[in-house]
Amino acid sequence: MSFIDFHCDTLELFAVSAEPAGDLYQNSSAVDFCRMKQAGMKAQFFAMWMPVPYMVPYLKHPDVTRDGELLDDGYLRTLYAGFKRSVEAHPDMVMHTVTWADYQKAQAEGKMAAFLTVEDGRVVNGKMENIKALYDGGVSLISLTWNQKNCFGSPNSKDEQVMKEGLTDFGKDAVEYMNELGMIIDVSHLSDGGFYDVAELTKKPFVASHSNARAMSPHQRNLTDEMIRILADKGGIMGLNYCPAFLDEKAEGKDSRIADMVRHLTYIKNVGGSDILALGGDLDGIGGNLEIDSIEKTVHLFDALKKQGFTEAEIDGLAYRNAERVLRESLA
């Protein structure tokens, strides 16, 4: 079945090797072009997640660290080069897409769309020109924060005070600028206060690319009922995350089960309506015992939803129609 997934961390494979190695065509990760094609995918959003210091020992590429320190610019260049190399090597099956027009062109030519994103806006460093440079380089979406404060604002946190903190002045201006450029604003990993600021300021739909329902799993990365309703009212979507802790009722599980995914999706639909549903599996960025541990196994979720009583229209919406609406309305 055709579908769009809003988040995977597969590009990290280009930073963990000392030589230019790895390929998105076929690899040992959870996502590659061959399995995307097998699954019938319309589009995959590939994240350039900005690593944190504990990752340094695992990053073997010489351009991403120096003397035990992370080099953000080098890391971005390395992941981008691997992404570009892979896409350009297989122009018959995949296309790097940035705009809605690009996506339409890829669909018309029977190609899968590959979107590029940045996860953790710290690389922007408080400069609008850096947002423009990312856009000009082919980035369609920015996850404003990861799990640390940056120039956009504060992250999700177990600290209630941090969770109340909103966007910085730069972050507020950046929301307007990203709207003008046609970049998607992603609030996954953002503080609750930051979420509300984005919702108030944005004039276009925004997304929680890989987050679930907090009422079903009390992890701070998930959205409250109020947030779900606000996101729905803004025409946005939330991509179901397959991470065990975001699915489990106690937010501490090690097993990612399709039954729990169905439970979250059913709850989210009842709170915010079926138009908010989307996929953001977070494959290659999560661990544990994953029932869907490879992109082509997503079909099992659709089968389970049918058994649960989801209509064909609701499943199509979850799979790609809701995502396509956001792409059409948010991308230039």
C-alpha positions in Angstrom: 0.0 0.0 0.0 1.3 3.5 -0.8 2.4 5.6 2.1 4.6 8.5 3.3 6.8 8.3 6.4 7.8 11.6 8.0 10.9 10.5 9.9 13.8 8.0 9.8 17.4 8.4 11.0 19.0 6.2 8.3 21.4 8.9 7.1 23.5 8.4 10.2 25.1 5.4 8.4 27.2 7.9 6.4 28.9 9.2 9.5 29.8 6.0 11.3 32.2 4.8 8.7 35.8 6.1 8.3 35.5 6.1 4.5 32.7 7.3 2.2 30.6 4.2 2.5 27.1 3.0 2.7 24.3 3.5 0.3 20.6 4.2 0.5 19.9 1.8 -2.3 20.4 -1.3 -0.3 21.8 -1.6 3.2 21.5 -3.3 6.6 19.6 -0.5 8.2 15.8 -0.4 8.4 15.2 1.8 5.4 16.6 1.7 1.9 15.3 2.4 -1.6 14.8 -1.2 -2.5 12.6 -1.9 0.5 10.8 1.4 0.1 10.0 0.4 -3.5 8.9 -3.1 -2.2 6.6 -1.3 0.3 5.0 0.9 -2.4 6.2 4.1 -0.7 5.4 7.5 -2.1 7.9 9.4 0.0 10.3 9.1 2.9 11.6 12.0 5.0 15.3 11.5 5.8 16.5 13.3 8.9 19.9 14.7 9.4 19.9 14.3 13.2 22.5 16.4 14.9 24.4 14.1 17.3 25.4 14.8 20.9 28.8 14.3 22.6 28.2 10.7 23.7 28.0 9.8 20.0 31.6 10.9 19.2 33.2 7.4 19.7 30.8 6.0 17.1 31.4 8.6 14.5 34.3 7.4 12.4 34.2 9.7 9.4 37.1 12.1 9.6 35.0 15.1 8.7 32.5 14.9 11.6 34.8 15.0 14.6 38.2 16.6 15.6 40.1 15.9 18.8 37.0 14.3 20.3 34.7 17.3 19.4 31.7 17.2 17.1 31.9 19.3 13.9 28.4 20.2 13.1 29.1 21.6 9.7 31.2 18.6 8.7 28.6 16.2 10.0 25.9 17.9 7.9 28.1 17.9 4.8 28.9 14.2 5.2 25.2 13.2 5.6 24.1 15.4 2.7 26.9 14.0 0.5 25.8 10.5 1.2 22.1 11.3 0.6 22.9 13.1 -2.7 25.2 10.4 -3.9 22.6 7.7 -3.3 19.7 9.6 -4.9 21.8 10.6 -8.0 22.9 7.0 -8.5 19.3 5.9 -8.9 17.4 8.5 -10.8 15.1 5.9 -12.2 13.5 5.2 -8.9 13.9 8.1 -6.5 14.0 11.9 -6.7 15.2 14.5 -4.1 12.1 16.6 -3.6 11.9 20.0 -1.8 8.7 21.6 -3.0 5.1 20.4 -3.6 5.8 20.8 -7.3 8.8 18.5 -7.0 6.7 15.9 -5.2 4.0 16.1 -8.0 6.8 15.7 -10.6 8.2 12.6 -8.8 4.7 11.1 -8.6 4.0 11.8 -12.3 7.3 10.1 -13.3 6.6 7.1 -11.1 9.5 7.9 -8.7 9.6 7.8 -4.9 10.2 11.2 -3.3 13.1 11.7 -0.9 12.7 14.7 1.4 15.7 16.0 3.5 15.2 17.3 7.0 17.3 18.7 9.9 16.6 17.3 13.4 17.8 19.9 15.9 17.9 23.5 14.7 21.0 24.3 16.6 22.9 24.3 13.3 21.0 27.5 12.4 22.9 29.3 15.2 20.4 32.1 15.5 20.8 33.4 11.9 18.0 33.6 9.3 20.6 33.3 6.5 21.4 29.8 7.8 17.7 28.8 7.5 17.8 30.1 3.9 21.0 28.2 3.2 19.5 24.9 4.5 16.4 25.5 2.3 18.6 26.4 -0.8 20.5 23.2 -0.1 17.4 21.1 -0.3 16.0 20.9 3.3 12.2 20.9 3.5 11.6 20.5 7.2 13.3 21.5 10.5 12.6 19.9 13.8 13.2 23.0 15.8 14.8 21.3 18.8 16.1 17.9 19.8 16.6 17.3 23.6 18.6 20.4 24.4 18.0 24.1 24.3 19.0 26.0 21.2 18.4 29.2 19.3 14.8 28.3 18.6 13.7 27.4 22.1 13.5 24.7 24.8 13.1 21.0 24.4 10.8 18.4 25.8 11.8 17.7 29.4 10.8 16.0 32.6 11.4 19.4 34.2 8.0 21.1 34.3 9.6 24.6 34.2 11.6 23.8 31.1 8.4 22.3 29.5 6.7 25.7 30.1 9.4 27.7 28.3 8.4 28.9 24.9 10.2 29.9 21.7 13.0 32.5 21.8 12.6 35.8 20.1 14.6 34.4 17.2 12.4 31.2 17.2 9.3 33.3 16.9 10.7 35.3 14.0 11.9 32.0 12.4 8.4 30.5 12.4 7.2 33.4 10.2 10.3 33.2 8.0 9.9 29.4 7.5 6.3 30.0 6.5 7.5 32.5 3.9 10.1 30.1 2.5 7.9 27.1 2.4 9.7 25.0 5.0 7.7 22.7 7.3 7.9 23.4 11.0 8.2 20.3 13.1 7.4 20.4 16.9 8.4 16.9 17.8 11.1 17.3 20.6 9.9 20.8 21.4 8.7 22.0 24.8 5.0 22.3 25.5 5.4 26.1 25.6 7.2 26.1 22.3 4.4 24.0 20.8 1.8 26.6 21.8 4.0 29.5 20.4 4.3 27.7 17.1 0.5 27.0 17.0 -0.2 30.7 17.7 2.3 32.1 15.2 2.2 29.9 12.2 0.0 30.7 9.2 0.5 27.3 7.6 0.0 23.7 8.9 2.8 22.4 11.1 3.7 18.8 12.1 4.7 16.6 15.0 6.7 14.4 12.7 7.3 11.5 15.1 5.2 11.8 18.3 2.3 9.9 19.9 -0.5 10.5 22.4 0.6 11.4 26.0 -2.7 10.1 27.4 -1.8 6.7 26.1 1.9 6.9 27.1 3.0 9.6 29.5 6.3 10.3 27.8 7.1 14.0 27.5 7.8 13.6 23.8 4.1 12.8 23.2 1.3 15.3 22.7 -1.5 16.1 25.2 -5.1 16.0 24.1 -5.2 19.7 23.9 -2.2 19.8 21.6 -3.7 17.1 19.4 -6.9 19.2 19.0 -4.9 22.4 18.3 -2.7 20.6 15.8 -5.8 19.3 14.0 -7.4 22.7 14.0 -4.3 24.1 12.3 -4.5 21.4 9.6 -1.4 19.7 10.8 -0.5 16.1 11.3 1.3 13.9 13.8 3.4 10.9 12.6 3.1 7.8 14.6 6.4 6.9 16.3 7.3 3.2 16.7 9.5 3.8 19.8 8.6 1.4 22.6 8.7 4.1 25.3 6.4 6.4 23.3 3.8 3.5 22.9 3.9 1.8 26.2 1.3 2.7 28.9 4.1 3.4 31.4 6.5 5.0 29.0 9.2 2.5 29.9 8.6 -0.5 27.7 11.1 -2.3 25.5 8.6 -3.8 23.1 7.1 -1.9 20.1 3.9 -3.7 19.3 1.4 -3.1 16.4 -1.4 -3.5 18.9 -0.1 -0.5 20.8 0.2 1.5 17.6 -3.4 0.8 16.8 -4.4 1.8 20.3 -2.6 5.2 19.9 -4.0 5.8 16.4 -7.6 5.0 17.6 -7.2 7.4 20.5 -5.7 10.2 18.4 -8.5 9.8 15.8 -11.1 10.1 18.6 -9.5 13.2 20.0 -8.4 15.1 16.9 -10.2 13.4 14.0 -8.8 11.1 11.3 -7.3 14.0 9.2 -4.4 14.4 11.8 -3.1 10.8 11.4 0.2 10.2 9.7 3.3 8.0 10.0 6.8 8.9 11.4 8.2 5.6 12.5 11.6 6.9 13.6 13.3 3.8 12.2 17.0 3.6 12.6 16.6 6.1 15.5 15.0 3.8 18.0 15.8 0.5 19.7 14.0 -2.3 21.5 12.0 -5.2 20.3 10.3 -3.8 17.2 7.4 -5.6 15.6 7.9 -3.2 12.6 11.7 -3.1 12.4 12.0 -2.5 8.6 10.1 -0.1 6.4 8.4 -2.8 4.2 6.7 -4.3 7.3 4.5 -1.2 7.6 1.8 -3.0 5.7 1.2 -5.1 8.8 0.0 -1.9 10.6 -2.5 -1.2 7.8 -3.8 -4.8 8.1 -4.3 -4.4 11.8 -6.2 -1.1 11.4 -8.6 -2.8 9.0 -9.3 -5.5 11.6 -9.8 -2.7 14.1 -12.5 -1.2 12.0 -10.7 1.7 10.3 -12.3 2.5 7.0 -10.4 2.5 3.7 -10.6 6.3 3.6 -9.2 6.6 7.1 -6.3 4.3 6.3 -5.6 6.1 3.0 -5.6 9.3 5.0 -3.1 8.0 7.5 -1.0 6.4 4.8 -0.6 9.4 2.5 -3.5 11.7 1.9 -3.2 13.7 5.1 0.5 14.1 4.5 0.0 15.2 0.9 -2.4 17.9 2.1 0.3 19.3 4.4 2.9 19.1 1.7 0.6 21.0 -0.7 -0.3 23.7 1.9 3.1 24.1 3.6 5.7 23.8 0.9 6.3 26.5 -1.6 
